[in-house]
């Protein structure tokens, strides 16, 4: 890539302060910026790097007023963090090429329907009556079971397993070794102390613009569907149990898990290593802090929770002050 400050401002809808012809060829973190790179500044604790940075261009918020001279050309935008994400997306899209490819060691069953310019890597398998939309990439060693449906412009990275009958929307990214559609953890206790497996006959529905991290598992439902709504982002090593529903644009960090039949609202933020019990409801716009344990429904929207068992943020801080006092 090679862009001038003027071109970047045009892409992002920003304004230039400094040399509009300043050129960059790569990205860098602001603490390690060097000539020929572009950085961004959004977190106030990194402000001192703005004055030390050797990068040619820095993306900053419109509200930023320098306290010292800034050597780099600044591109001012409404939201620097969102702007750099948009710019990275723009650069990636320019590099991306779509071409039809089918590895000689792959296997696509004759009854499968594969769209135009679909990439199928070596040792990938696409089962009977499966469907793959246009411009989707199925990388090496991916398994797509019978009757599964994958939309257009998806990226399915190596080692992903998509069980039969699963449904995946458009613009979905699934990272390596994720499993979509394994059986839920359902067993009935018997009188002799053993456990009887409960068969799971449902599926998983993943809507559009979802991203699922590496080694994450989404279990199919006992009956009906486990549903991941549009815009959801799941980090690596997450566990989504059977019959769970996750609302639109909710994000979940690594090593978090949701037990069966719980319903998570829209626009929620679930931090790392959070555990959520089954059969509860989490309201929209809820934030749950790292390592929290949620044992009951959250009914009021827009609240933050921390701790185990999870408590409202302010209540947790008061409780923690007591814990510390008694711990001395």
C-alpha positions as CSV (number, residue, x, y, z in Angstrom):
1,X,0.0,0.0,0.0
2,X,1.0,3.6,-0.5
3,X,-1.2,6.5,0.5
4,X,-0.8,10.2,1.0
5,X,-2.3,12.1,3.9
6,X,-4.8,13.7,1.5
7,X,-6.0,10.4,0.2
8,X,-6.4,9.0,3.7
9,X,-8.4,12.0,4.7
10,X,-10.6,11.5,1.7
11,X,-11.2,7.8,2.6
12,X,-12.0,8.6,6.2
13,X,-13.8,11.9,5.8
14,X,-11.2,13.8,7.8
15,X,-9.0,16.9,7.5
16,X,-5.3,17.3,7.2
17,X,-3.0,19.3,9.4
18,X,0.5,19.4,8.0
19,X,1.8,18.1,4.7
20,X,-1.1,16.7,2.6
21,X,1.5,14.9,0.3
22,X,3.1,13.0,3.2
23,X,3.3,9.3,2.1
24,X,3.1,6.1,4.1
25,X,3.4,2.4,3.1
26,X,2.6,0.6,6.3
27,X,0.9,0.7,9.7
28,X,2.7,0.9,13.1
29,X,1.8,1.3,16.8
30,X,2.3,4.9,17.9
31,X,5.0,3.9,20.4
32,X,7.1,2.4,17.5
33,X,6.2,4.7,14.6
34,X,9.0,5.2,12.1
35,X,9.3,7.1,8.8
36,X,6.9,5.8,6.1
37,X,4.3,4.5,8.6
38,X,0.9,5.7,9.8
39,X,-0.2,5.5,13.4
40,X,-3.3,6.5,15.4
41,X,-3.8,8.2,18.7
42,X,-7.0,7.7,20.7
43,X,-6.0,6.8,24.3
44,X,-5.0,9.9,26.4
45,X,-2.3,7.9,28.2
46,X,-0.3,7.6,25.0
47,X,-0.3,11.3,24.3
48,X,3.5,11.7,24.9
49,X,4.1,9.4,22.0
50,X,2.5,11.9,19.6
51,X,5.3,14.3,20.2
52,X,8.0,11.6,20.0
53,X,6.7,9.6,17.2
54,X,8.7,9.4,13.9
55,X,5.8,8.3,11.8
56,X,4.9,10.5,8.8
57,X,1.1,10.5,9.5
58,X,-0.9,10.2,12.7
59,X,-4.7,9.8,12.8
60,X,-6.2,11.8,15.8
61,X,-9.6,12.8,17.1
62,X,-11.0,16.2,16.0
63,X,-11.0,17.2,19.7
64,X,-7.2,16.7,20.1
65,X,-5.3,19.9,20.8
66,X,-1.5,19.4,20.9
67,X,0.4,20.7,23.9
68,X,3.7,20.6,22.0
69,X,4.8,20.7,18.4
70,X,3.8,17.6,16.4
71,X,6.3,16.7,13.7
72,X,4.0,14.2,11.9
73,X,1.2,15.2,9.6
74,X,-2.1,14.8,11.4
75,X,-5.3,13.5,9.9
76,X,-8.2,14.6,12.1
77,X,-11.3,12.5,12.3
78,X,-14.4,12.1,14.5
79,X,-13.2,8.9,16.1
80,X,-9.6,7.8,15.5
81,X,-10.1,4.3,16.8
82,X,-13.0,3.6,14.4
83,X,-11.2,5.4,11.6
84,X,-8.1,3.2,11.7
85,X,-10.4,0.1,11.7
86,X,-12.1,1.5,8.6
87,X,-8.7,2.2,7.0
88,X,-7.4,-1.3,7.7
89,X,-10.6,-2.7,6.3
90,X,-10.2,-0.6,3.2
91,X,-6.6,-1.7,2.7
92,X,-7.5,-5.4,3.2
93,X,-10.3,-5.2,0.7
94,X,-7.9,-3.7,-1.9
95,X,-5.5,-6.6,-1.4
96,X,-8.2,-9.3,-1.5
97,X,-8.7,-11.1,-4.7
98,X,-11.5,-13.4,-5.6
99,X,-10.9,-16.3,-7.9
100,X,-12.5,-19.7,-8.3
101,X,-10.1,-22.4,-7.0
102,X,-10.7,-26.0,-6.0
103,X,-7.8,-27.9,-4.5
104,X,-7.1,-31.2,-6.3
105,X,-7.1,-32.9,-2.9
106,X,-10.5,-31.4,-1.8
107,X,-13.8,-33.2,-2.1
108,X,-17.0,-31.5,-3.1
109,X,-20.0,-33.8,-3.3
110,X,-21.9,-33.7,-6.6
111,X,-25.1,-32.5,-5.0
112,X,-23.5,-29.6,-3.2
113,X,-24.1,-26.1,-4.6
114,X,-21.0,-23.9,-4.8
115,X,-21.3,-20.3,-5.9
116,X,-19.1,-18.3,-8.2
117,X,-15.4,-17.6,-7.4
118,X,-15.4,-19.8,-4.3
119,X,-12.1,-20.9,-3.0
120,X,-11.9,-24.5,-1.7
121,X,-8.5,-25.5,-0.3
122,X,-6.8,-28.9,-0.3
123,X,-8.3,-31.6,2.0
124,X,-11.5,-29.5,2.5
125,X,-14.8,-31.5,2.4
126,X,-18.2,-30.1,1.3
127,X,-21.0,-32.6,1.9
128,X,-24.1,-33.7,0.2
129,X,-26.6,-30.9,-0.6
130,X,-24.5,-28.3,1.2
131,X,-24.6,-24.8,-0.1
132,X,-21.7,-22.3,-0.3
133,X,-22.4,-18.7,-1.4
134,X,-20.4,-16.5,-3.9
135,X,-16.9,-15.3,-3.1
136,X,-16.6,-17.4,0.0
137,X,-13.2,-18.9,1.0
138,X,-13.2,-22.4,2.4
139,X,-9.6,-23.0,3.5
140,X,-7.6,-26.2,3.8
141,X,-8.8,-29.0,6.1
142,X,-12.3,-27.5,6.6
143,X,-15.3,-29.9,7.0
144,X,-18.7,-28.7,5.9
145,X,-21.3,-31.3,6.7
146,X,-24.3,-32.5,4.6
147,X,-27.0,-29.9,4.2
148,X,-25.0,-27.1,5.8
149,X,-25.5,-23.6,4.3
150,X,-22.8,-21.0,4.1
151,X,-23.5,-17.5,2.7
152,X,-21.5,-15.2,0.5
153,X,-18.2,-13.4,1.2
154,X,-17.5,-15.7,4.2
155,X,-14.0,-16.8,5.3
156,X,-13.7,-20.2,6.9
157,X,-10.2,-20.7,8.1
158,X,-8.3,-24.0,8.2
159,X,-9.5,-26.8,10.5
160,X,-13.0,-25.4,11.1
161,X,-15.7,-28.1,11.5
162,X,-19.3,-27.2,10.5
163,X,-21.6,-30.0,11.3
164,X,-24.5,-31.2,9.0
165,X,-27.5,-28.8,8.8
166,X,-25.8,-25.8,10.3
167,X,-26.7,-22.4,8.8
168,X,-24.2,-19.5,8.4
169,X,-25.0,-16.1,6.9
170,X,-23.1,-13.6,4.8
171,X,-19.8,-12.0,5.6
172,X,-19.1,-14.4,8.5
173,X,-15.5,-15.1,9.6
174,X,-14.8,-18.3,11.5
175,X,-11.2,-18.8,12.7
176,X,-9.2,-22.0,12.8
177,X,-10.4,-25.1,14.7
178,X,-13.8,-23.6,15.7
179,X,-16.6,-26.1,15.9
180,X,-20.1,-25.2,14.8
181,X,-22.8,-27.6,15.7
182,X,-21.4,-30.1,18.2
183,X,-23.8,-31.8,20.6
184,X,-24.8,-29.9,23.7
185,X,-23.9,-31.2,27.1
186,X,-27.1,-33.0,27.8
187,X,-27.3,-36.2,29.9
188,X,-30.1,-37.6,32.0
189,X,-29.2,-39.3,35.3
190,X,-30.3,-42.9,35.6
191,X,-31.1,-44.9,38.8
192,X,-28.0,-47.0,38.5
193,X,-25.8,-43.8,38.6
194,X,-25.0,-43.7,34.9
195,X,-26.0,-41.0,32.5
196,X,-28.2,-41.3,29.4
197,X,-27.2,-39.1,26.5
198,X,-29.9,-36.8,25.3
199,X,-29.8,-36.5,21.5
200,X,-29.6,-33.1,20.0
201,X,-31.7,-32.8,16.9
202,X,-31.6,-29.0,16.2
203,X,-29.0,-26.8,14.6
204,X,-27.0,-23.6,14.8
205,X,-28.0,-20.4,13.0
206,X,-25.3,-17.8,12.6
207,X,-26.6,-14.5,11.1
208,X,-24.6,-12.0,8.9
209,X,-21.4,-10.2,9.9
210,X,-20.5,-12.5,12.7
211,X,-16.9,-13.3,13.7
212,X,-16.0,-16.4,15.7
213,X,-12.6,-16.9,17.2
214,X,-10.2,-19.8,17.1
215,X,-11.2,-22.9,19.1
216,X,-14.6,-21.6,20.0
217,X,-17.4,-24.1,20.1
218,X,-21.1,-23.3,19.4
219,X,-23.3,-26.3,20.3
220,X,-26.5,-27.2,18.3
221,X,-29.8,-27.2,20.1
222,X,-31.7,-30.1,21.5
223,X,-34.7,-28.8,19.5
224,X,-35.0,-25.7,17.5
225,X,-31.9,-23.6,17.1
226,X,-28.9,-22.1,18.9
227,X,-28.8,-18.5,17.4
228,X,-26.0,-16.1,17.0
229,X,-27.5,-12.8,15.8
230,X,-26.0,-10.4,13.3
231,X,-22.9,-8.4,14.2
232,X,-21.9,-10.7,17.2
233,X,-18.1,-11.0,17.8
234,X,-16.9,-14.1,19.7
235,X,-13.2,-14.3,20.8
236,X,-11.1,-17.4,20.9
237,X,-11.9,-20.3,23.3
238,X,-15.5,-19.4,24.0
239,X,-18.2,-21.9,24.7
240,X,-21.8,-21.3,23.6
241,X,-24.1,-24.1,24.8
242,X,-27.2,-25.6,23.2
243,X,-30.3,-23.4,22.7
244,X,-28.5,-20.2,23.6
245,X,-29.4,-17.0,21.8
246,X,-26.9,-14.1,21.6
247,X,-28.4,-10.7,20.5
248,X,-27.2,-8.4,17.8
249,X,-23.8,-6.7,18.1
250,X,-22.8,-8.4,21.4
251,X,-19.1,-9.0,22.0
252,X,-17.6,-11.8,24.1
253,X,-13.9,-12.0,25.1
254,X,-11.8,-15.2,25.4
255,X,-12.6,-18.1,27.7
256,X,-16.1,-17.0,28.5
257,X,-19.0,-19.5,28.5
258,X,-22.8,-19.4,28.3
259,X,-24.7,-22.4,29.6
260,X,-27.7,-23.9,27.9
261,X,-30.9,-22.0,27.0
262,X,-29.7,-18.6,28.2
263,X,-30.7,-15.5,26.2
264,X,-28.1,-12.7,25.9
265,X,-29.4,-9.2,24.8
266,X,-28.2,-6.9,22.1
267,X,-25.1,-4.7,22.4
268,X,-23.8,-6.5,25.5
269,X,-20.1,-6.6,26.4
270,X,-18.9,-9.8,28.1
271,X,-15.3,-9.7,29.2
272,X,-12.8,-12.6,29.5
273,X,-13.5,-15.7,31.6
274,X,-17.1,-14.8,32.4
275,X,-19.4,-17.7,33.3
276,X,-23.2,-17.4,32.7
277,X,-25.5,-20.1,34.0
278,X,-28.3,-21.6,32.0
279,X,-31.9,-20.6,31.5
280,X,-31.5,-16.9,32.3
281,X,-31.9,-13.7,30.4
282,X,-29.4,-10.8,30.1
283,X,-30.8,-7.4,29.2
284,X,-29.6,-5.3,26.3
285,X,-26.5,-3.1,26.7
286,X,-25.2,-5.0,29.8
287,X,-21.5,-5.0,30.5
288,X,-20.1,-7.9,32.5
289,X,-16.5,-7.6,33.9
290,X,-13.8,-10.2,33.6
291,X,-14.2,-13.5,35.6
292,X,-17.6,-12.6,36.7
293,X,-20.1,-15.4,37.5
294,X,-23.7,-14.6,36.5
295,X,-26.1,-16.8,38.4
296,X,-29.4,-15.0,37.8
297,X,-31.2,-12.9,35.1
298,X,-30.3,-9.3,34.6
299,X,-33.5,-7.4,33.8
300,X,-32.5,-3.8,33.7
301,X,-30.7,-2.5,30.6
302,X,-27.5,-0.6,30.5
303,X,-25.9,-1.8,33.8
304,X,-22.4,-3.0,34.5
305,X,-21.7,-6.1,36.7
306,X,-18.6,-7.6,38.3
307,X,-17.6,-10.4,40.7
308,X,-18.8,-13.9,41.6
309,X,-21.7,-13.9,42.1
310,X,-22.0,-10.9,39.7
311,X,-23.2,-7.7,41.4
312,X,-23.9,-4.3,40.1
313,X,-20.6,-2.4,39.6
314,X,-21.0,0.1,42.5
315,X,-22.3,-2.6,44.8
316,X,-19.4,-4.8,44.0
317,X,-16.9,-2.0,44.8
318,X,-18.5,-1.4,48.2
319,X,-18.5,-5.1,48.9
320,X,-14.8,-5.4,47.8
321,X,-13.9,-2.6,50.2
322,X,-15.3,-4.7,53.0
323,X,-13.6,-7.9,51.8
324,X,-10.2,-6.1,51.9
325,X,-10.8,-4.8,55.4
326,X,-11.6,-8.2,56.8
327,X,-8.7,-9.7,54.9
328,X,-6.1,-7.7,56.8
